[in-house]
Structure formats: C-alpha cells, structure tokens
Amino acid sequence: MVNPNRGSGGVGFSSTEFEQEYERPSKSELKRQSDALQKMGETLVESPRDRVKRVPMPEDVRDAILECQQITNHEGRRRALQFVGKKMRTLDETEVAVIQQAIDAWKGASKSETAAMHALERRRDKLLTDDKALTTLLAENPELDVQHLRTLIRNARKEQAENKPPKAYREIFQILKQIEAAKGKAKPADAGDDEEDSESDDE
C-alpha cells in the first residue's frame, strides 16, 4: 500500500532540509578556518616587509600587517596580531588563495636557498679532502686565483687539525658562494636574444 503522506510534505523532513543542514559548516570547521587565517596573518607579520608589500591583498589588511610588524611591545603586538587575524577573516576565498600561493612560493624559495647552501658546504668539504676537487673547480672557473685557493685550503686544513677559528674555511665558502651568484646573474642574460648575449659576453 502506498503511503498517502509521501510526496505531500505532510510528514518527515524534505530532502532540501537535509541538504541545507549538511551544507552549513560545523562550528569546529569554522574554528579551523579562523585559526588557519590567524596563522596566515602571523606568517605575513613575520615575513619581510618588501615581500608583504608585493602580495595582492586589500589595502586595509596590508596596513594592519605592516603596522603590527613595527610594534615591539609584547602586549601591544599580541593585540595587533589579533586585529590582523580579524582583518584576514574579511578576505574572500580568492584573496586567501592568492596570499597562500605567495607564502608557498616563499617557502619554496627558502628550501631552494637552503639546498644550495648545503651543496656549497659539501663542495667546500670536498676541496679539503680531495685534491681532484680543486682541479675540477679550476677547470670550471679558470679565472680563479689558484695560489690563493691552495693557500686557503692548506690553512683550512690546519685550522681543523688545530681547532683554530675557521677563518680560511669560511673564506672558501664565500668564494664558492660568489661563483654561484655570478652564474645566477648570467642566467637571465642567457634567456634573452642573441644580441643581449653578445653584449653580456663582451662585459
């Protein structure tokens, strides 16, 4: 027998009522979203000012972040951070996504810089333990001062053996860092046209 109440809406809940209930975010979900935005605001406050200024966001939100960066008083900074969080919660999903993308890019750059530094440290250590490493370095960079490098390597080995301050050891790292920096500057020129390449080569 067919239930006469079905389809009439007289008994039970309609499907739309269930949908509305499920679509509404729970209190715990709203709290997570609020905490995430607060944390994002704190990340921006702790980031360099020039980076924050380049991130697309409403002017009032950026002003709150930049102002908070200048506050050194503990209680004043705590209140300013709360205000930044309040401002972050006024952003729409698109604005939040743009900011998150910028933060992710900063983290990627930081990881890349750390990896590059570790690579330089490994190469420096190789110079101290393997004479062939110096031959390879000079072959790649013939402009380097051979005698100066040999002296630094000898002194760095002596520093380690005698537990002396790592003066030469650090100077070797700086030389390797300068080599990498020079390569980095050369890359944008390589991406240009042939005329730009020839001009940079002449320099």
NUTIVEX-379303 format. One record per residue (C-alpha): x, y, z. Coordinates in steps of 0.001 Angstrom, whole numbers, plus 500000, padded with zeros to 6 digits. Example, Ala and Ser with C-alpha at 12.3 -4.5 7.8 and 13.67 -1.06 7.14 Angstrom:
% NUTIVEX-379303
512300495500507800;513670498940507140;
//
This chain:
% NUTIVEX-379303
500000500000500000;501267503410499040;501839505778501929;499446508694501337;501801511066503177;504648510607500699;505018513479498282;502600515634500180;505202517027502577;502907516373505489;505198514009507386;509010513879507898;511802516118506548;512164517157502943;515410516384501096;516182520116500788;516163520460504554;518822517729504811;520910519423502094;520816522755503895;521884521105507128;524872519371505500;525965522432503531;526248524551506676;529854524436508086;530129522982511568;531414525050514485;534641523038514536;535168523661510807;534601527388511247;537084527361514135;539688525587511929;539190528150509174;539502531004511661;542691529526513171;544178528981509709;543557532615508758;545020533789512076;548143531701511435;548390533020507867;548265536571509240;551046535763511720;553158534297508897;552757537539506949;553685539614510014;556879537573510433;557794537925506732;559998540687505254;558102543931504623;559108544142500964;557604540699500357;554344541584502122;554029544788500088;554158542776496840;551351540367497790;547976541323496254;545549541996499121;543147544721500305;544955547838501493;543448547757504998;544698544183505535;548207545062504339;548279548185506538;547325546128509605;550152543657508881;552782546338508265;551728548237511381;551915545075513504;555475544457512264;556586547725513835;555171547001517317;557772545654519749;555753545800522991;554610542244523828;551013543044524789;550658545619522020;551911543119519458;549536540427520760;546558542768520306;547821543827516878;548104540160515828;544509539578516910;543469542566514799;545416541163511822;543532537869512286;540234539764512310;541208541503509074;542252538198507494;538780536811508192;537272539544505993;539018538121502911;537144536038500372;538355532622499149;540089534028496071;542065536591498084;543093533932500604;544214531613497784;546394534349496243;548076535044499594;548617531325500264;550189530955496835;552650533755497641;553551532191501014;554074528782499370;556377530421496823;558429531996499648;558759528601501345;559856527044498070;562478529756497610;563730529233501169;564044525486500634;565904526095497396;568303528522499107;568950526039501927;569625523219499465;572042525447497520;573885526365500721;574257522720501706;575611521939498231;578252524662498658;579201523305502087;579636519806500634;581805521168497842;583964523094500324;584475519937502406;585378518046499234;588075520631498481;589683519874501840;589603516100501450;590161515545497725;592807517342495636;590907516443492455;588056518683493612;590289521743493227;591288520647489713;587604520346488795;586762523732490313;589590525447488405;588565523771485154;585033525156485596;586265528586486738;589667529336485158;589512532945486363;590103531879489981;593386532612491738;594994529158492013;597673530099494548;595200531908496796;592861528899496789;595676526460497544;596743528633500492;593176528839501820;592716525067501568;596020524442503344;595117526935506094;591605525485506478;593043522008506955;595399523416509573;592519525195511328;590601521932511617;593632519969512807;594484522515515484;590884523511516408;591504527119515396;588803529635514338;587628528675510799;588735531862509033;590088530253505846;587285527667505949;584696530462505811;586569532356503104;586482529276500848;582702529151501305;582399532838500356;584408532234497163;582150529316496213;579094531452497014;580370534261494745;580875531762491914;577265530590492215;575981534173492446;577839535041489238;576259532044487497;572827533158488728;573301536636487272;574395535176483946;571232533083483541;568769535949482842;571114537229480142;571171533769478542;567384533842478336;567445536977476184;568129537351472479;571475536810470783;572381540483470832;571975540674474611;574085537524474959;576905539025472931;576782542271474913;576971540438478250;579820538299476930;581756541430475980;581337542740479516;
//
